[in-house]
């Protein structure tokens, strides 16, 4: 039982991500950076979380999201180089 609790806790922590929040980068462009806390983080999940936050940000000002590009970290994902995506976007 103790092993199950440890395993479930580990999976929960490994699935979490650090999100930078939205910040302006150039004129009408913004960026959200989303990084996993381990090498096991899923890039598609990180991208979805970043785009959800960007979309919410744009909706709050009555606009829609226009994705300019994603910039993904390159592997290998070891020794602190964890999966990360930077979403560059505009609100239109």
C-alpha positions as CSV (number, residue, x, y, z in Angstrom):
1,X,0.0,0.0,0.0
2,X,2.8,2.4,0.9
3,X,4.4,1.7,-2.5
4,X,1.1,2.6,-4.3
5,X,0.9,5.9,-2.5
6,X,4.5,6.8,-3.4
7,X,3.9,5.8,-7.0
8,X,0.7,7.8,-7.3
9,X,2.4,10.8,-5.7
10,X,5.3,10.5,-8.1
11,X,3.1,10.4,-11.1
12,X,1.2,13.5,-9.9
13,X,4.4,15.5,-9.5
14,X,5.9,14.3,-12.8
15,X,2.8,15.4,-14.6
16,X,2.9,18.9,-13.3
17,X,4.3,21.8,-15.3
18,X,5.6,25.3,-14.7
19,X,3.9,28.0,-16.6
20,X,5.4,31.5,-17.0
21,X,2.1,33.3,-17.5
22,X,1.4,35.6,-20.4
23,X,3.9,38.4,-21.1
24,X,4.4,40.8,-24.0
25,X,7.5,40.3,-26.1
26,X,7.2,42.5,-29.2
27,X,4.5,45.0,-30.2
28,X,1.3,43.0,-30.4
29,X,2.9,39.6,-29.7
30,X,2.8,37.7,-26.4
31,X,4.5,34.6,-25.1
32,X,3.6,31.8,-22.7
33,X,6.4,29.4,-21.7
34,X,5.4,26.0,-20.3
35,X,7.9,23.5,-18.9
36,X,7.5,20.0,-17.4
37,X,9.0,19.2,-14.1
38,X,10.7,16.0,-15.4
39,X,11.9,14.4,-18.6
40,X,8.6,12.4,-18.7
41,X,6.5,15.5,-19.3
42,X,4.3,15.2,-22.5
43,X,5.1,17.9,-25.1
44,X,1.5,17.7,-26.5
45,X,0.1,18.3,-23.0
46,X,2.5,21.2,-22.5
47,X,1.4,22.8,-25.8
48,X,-2.3,22.3,-25.0
49,X,-1.9,24.0,-21.6
50,X,0.0,26.9,-23.1
51,X,-2.6,27.4,-25.9
52,X,-5.4,27.2,-23.4
53,X,-3.8,29.9,-21.3
54,X,-3.2,32.1,-24.3
55,X,-6.7,31.6,-25.6
56,X,-8.1,32.5,-22.2
57,X,-5.9,35.6,-22.1
58,X,-7.2,36.8,-25.5
59,X,-10.9,36.0,-24.6
60,X,-10.6,38.2,-21.5
61,X,-10.1,41.2,-23.9
62,X,-12.8,40.1,-26.3
63,X,-10.4,38.8,-28.9
64,X,-9.4,35.5,-30.3
65,X,-6.1,33.6,-30.3
66,X,-3.8,33.7,-33.3
67,X,-0.9,31.3,-32.8
68,X,2.3,32.7,-34.4
69,X,4.5,29.7,-33.6
70,X,5.7,27.2,-31.0
71,X,9.3,26.9,-30.0
72,X,10.0,23.5,-28.4
73,X,13.0,22.6,-26.4
74,X,15.2,19.9,-28.1
75,X,16.2,16.7,-26.3
76,X,17.7,14.8,-24.9
77,X,15.7,15.6,-21.8
78,X,18.0,14.8,-19.0
79,X,19.9,16.7,-16.2
80,X,17.5,19.6,-15.9
81,X,16.7,19.9,-19.6
82,X,13.1,19.1,-19.4
83,X,10.4,19.3,-22.2
84,X,9.4,22.9,-22.7
85,X,7.4,24.8,-25.2
86,X,7.2,28.6,-25.8
87,X,4.0,29.7,-27.5
88,X,4.3,33.0,-29.4
89,X,0.8,34.5,-30.2
90,X,-1.3,37.5,-31.0
91,X,-4.8,38.4,-29.9
92,X,-7.1,39.5,-32.9
